[in-house]
Amino acid sequence: MTKSLIWEKYQQLPASSREAAAKFIDFLLSESVKSTPKQNGDKKARKGFGSWKGIRLSPDFDAPLEDFKEYMG
């Protein structure tokens, strides 16, 4: 969708809906900033699952639990 088409549709909205649309756009922009990993050497950039400093998963993390043995074929 082009900017001009979006602007045209926005202008057709009543004033109360324009305010709601503007708030929704602000919300979408804030969410897109949150979901974009930081770059340029920022230490807070996400490195992947299990990368929290000091947190380690045990080697048998995915192993079946004894408690559920009777339910597993």
HUGI-V664060 format. One line per field, one symbol per residue. ss: DSSP state (H for helix, E for strand, L for the rest). psi: psi as a letter, one per 20 degrees, with the letter a starting at -180 (. if undefined). burial: b if it has 16 or more other ideal C-beta (glycine too) atoms within 10 Angstrom, else e. A space follows every 50 residues. Layout:
BEGIN
ss=???
psi=???
burial=???
END
This chain:
BEGIN
ss=LLHHHHHHHHHHLLHHHHHHHHHHHHHHHHHHHHHLLLLLLLLLLLLLLL LLLLLLLLLLLLLLLHHHHHHLL
psi=pqhhgggggghiqrghhggggghhggggghhhghipqqaljpijqqirpj jppippqqhkgjqqqhhjhhio.
burial=eeeeeeeeeeeeeeeeeeeeeeeeeeeeeeeeeeeeeeeeeeeeeeeeee eeeeeeeeeeeeeeeeeeeeeee
END
